[in-house]
Amino acid sequence: MFDSLTDRLEGVFKKIRGHARLTEDNVQDALREVRLALLEADVNFKVVKDFVERVRERAMGQDVLKSLTPGQQVVKIVHDELIELLGGQATALDLKDRPAAIMMVGLQGSGKTTTSAKLALRLRRDFKKKPYLVPADVYRPAAIEQLTKLGAQIDVAVHPSQTGQNPVDICTAALAEAAKNGFDVVIFDTAGRLHVDEALMEELASIKAKASPAEILFVADSMTGQDAVTVAKSFNDRLDISGIVLTKMDGDARGGAALSIKGITGKPIKFVGMGEKLSDLEIFHPDRAASRILGMGDILTLIEKAQTDIDADEAAAMEKKLRKAEFNLEDFRTQMRRVRKLGSLEGILKLIPGMSQVRQKLGEVQMPEKEMARVEAIISSMTKKERVNPKIINQSRRERIAKGSGTTVLDVSQLLKNFTQMQKMMQRMMAGGKMPASGKMPKMPRLPGEGGEPQPQDPRFARTPGKSTSASKRKKQKRKKR
Amino acid sequence: MGFFSKIKRLWKKPDLEAAPVTDEAAVEGVGTAPESCDAADVAQAAAAPQAASVTTPPPAPTAPKEPAPPAAETPPPGLAPSVAPIPKAAQAAPDTDAPWRNQLVLALREAEPRLSVWLSLILTDVDRAGPLLWERLTFLFSCLDAPAAEAETFVGQFRKWLTDMEYDEVEEFRSELQYRLALALDLEDEEDERNRLFLKLSESLAKTKEQIARRIDGLLGSHKVMDAAFWDEFEEILIMADLGYEPTAKLLEILKDRVRKSGETDPARFREILREELSAIFTPQKTIRAVNPPEVVMIIGVNGVGKTTTIAKLAHRASLQGKKVLIAAGDTFRAAAIDQLKIWADRVGAIFYAKGENADPAAVAYEAMDRAIAEGCDIMFLDTAGRLHTKANLMEELKKIKRVLGKKHPGAPHRSILVLDATTGQNALSQTRLFHEAVELDEIILTKLDGTAKGGVIVGIALEYRLPITFVGLGEKMEDLRPFSGQDFALALLT
């Protein structure tokens, strides 16, 4: 599986290296790669066709910048074009009316109910609004209970809908109720439905007619394949949606659906769902999405991901420890567990530009996850005293630890050796010393506190920065030190 | 095994007026079923709860799982009031002066012994649910010599279903009724039912087919020989069908190889070759289906693919097949997931086990396992919270659930089923891979195949992972979760 469009285009352009200008001829193969890359990312083929055509026009006759290879040049064009297409003018939610109604629509399982709650929370927290959640899904068993419970979790009022009621009536009644009680935003969580379900689509149309919502948000699963356009188009034709919410972006989907839907409806992508917590709703960033679609990594998301998982106090405490070189095996284990919480290493590596090759190699040799589990087992087999002060671990203790963790004395010794090395290195680093060359880094996987790497290049065009697998750690460390 | 503990081939009392008449229909009807009356089957079916109090089956050597007493303690609601012996029910038939009975018997006798034909006879002049329909259904069962009490239970459950779902007109529930009958009478493998399934599949795939077939037509029309350009274009078609990059390359390899060997260059034969290869991809591997009861089925998948609904549908099937079902609510994370599953469990008449929101799912699994063993269930479905396959901690949780099940009941979970949403694109491959790595999948169920112009992802998965796709979701109704046949799929897609 190819992972970076850049890598692929490099191959194509090897043949024509030295050309100073992109022409119809030399760009042909490259465009095929672009097309496949986009299809691979689940962008709809019609959208791809138009898109590739635009790239071709734009690329034609361009001078190859000195700083770039022809491959990079094309990637840059593609990337810029993607951002333009995905971005457009970002418009904020229209919340002028009082109460302003927002209607959530989409297929089953796309995440409407969760997104409704997330949106309510965001409106309450960031916009200081008083939202009112309205469950209008009377079909799926317990859908109303679900929203009611979510509402309770975020302390937002929920309309007492009943399954026996007609969704259209629910919405009109809720709107009146909201006006009476001084709510300023009403969110209708409608039932999931297929775009071909005439009766249910009609229901949405009548809700729209009766409640005249200021916003109709189409909620789409970012993992959707080629069919995303058909669905989005049907909903848009029928309801004239005002915006899009992409959900489940915290997975490893490329999210080509974003491009398809935006391309076909022309409606802005307003939010993305980035996790299971109700606070995980974010503003859409076209540049990040573009990098992701092209498989170029998404370093910014990774940094944010790391940030959300570590709170500031903890980070400050850790920094202090690092400074005094008090960082012990106990802390090491905590750090290691935290990294694992970020997701699978593979998922993390995917977000780092240029890491695709590293990942492939790792996959063949051994899964670092296993190695990590082993290291954790060894540390866990130590007593608390040993973890805090590894120096006391003598031969007999090593034997005990090896036995306890199902490893060998050699493994334990190796770990301790690496740890001591790391500690020394950190001491130097914290004293203002420079990082040793990356090749000399201890061979322990994912050591925390290896900070001090130079800022990566612009992630979009980075090719193969750093060969260490602990780049993620470095990012995190950097933040902590600030 | 079917819902009914026994359906005998012959009437016990030949002196009954109706007997010789219905005789033949019954014989043919049941005779077409694959030896459903052999000893093991009868014994197994007899172990079903409904059977315990009515029939005296032969001791069940192949079914040591279920002692009769507990089964008898929990009779289905419809069972208690009417424990009428069979002959009476049958006898009642000719005695009453409702002329439709005789007519119906004659018609049934005349008719082809097929479920759909029988059903349309039963439903003649019936347009909504009511006493007439119940009477006729009961009559059909008596003609098939099903134990009256069980027939009563079947009808009772069906009536409850109609009330739950607020169905009234025959048109609304006809299909569901046929589905139930097919399962209950163990006729699902019959041609009749298979045709129905195929039709449904073709309908659901109509959009996909339209796109793929049209493009393949275009491809075949515009190329005189199968050359490089031909393959390039075909590659694009496959990728557009959500097949995925690697699977596409693999399939192309296989096809090219085959074409080269056969020396065929004429695109005319291409469609046929493609269909054969597609069918071959879906050829199921032989697996051992027998389990040490209770059979444990763990349902997993990412958020929003339809795990809960799929469990409801599977449980519905199992209970119609006469199994005692337990549903365990292992999704303790999503708000109201337990309520949703509870509603379904009530509707399909399954035992329900839940521990409460935010409980440890592994603990739920452990305790549900206890309960399933104690109650002598045949099958247990364990729901799990939707989780993205990239979240390491959630995947660990899944492994733990699996371990816990196995500790409590050796061999469990017997089937770990990944539910995939058919509208998913390439990510389905990544989902399959990571879930497979974590818990070793046994099967895949593909939901929401209707209404979308996709499903190419099935081919990709079958090619890459060799995992059997056992069911596909073709709609929202309970009957719309159907066994998947690769041959049918290939046929529906390419003809």
Interface residues (C-beta under 8 A of the other chain):
Chain A: M1 F2 L36 L39 E40 A41 D42 F45 L107 Q108 G109 S110 G111 R140 P141 A142 A143 E145 Q146 L147 T148 K149 L150 Q153 L194 H195 V196 D197 D221 M223 T224 G225 Q226 D227 A228 T230 V231 T247 K248 D250 G251 D252 A253 R254 G256 A257 E276 R340 K341 L342 G343 S344 E346 G347 E369
Chain B: E236 I239 M240 A241 D242 G244 Y245 E246 V302 N303 G304 V305 G306 F333 R334 A335 A336 A337 D339 Q340 K342 I343 W344 E357 L388 H389 T390 K391 A392 N393 M395 D421 T423 T424 G425 Q426 N427 A428 S430 L434 K448 D450 G451 T452 A453 K454 V457
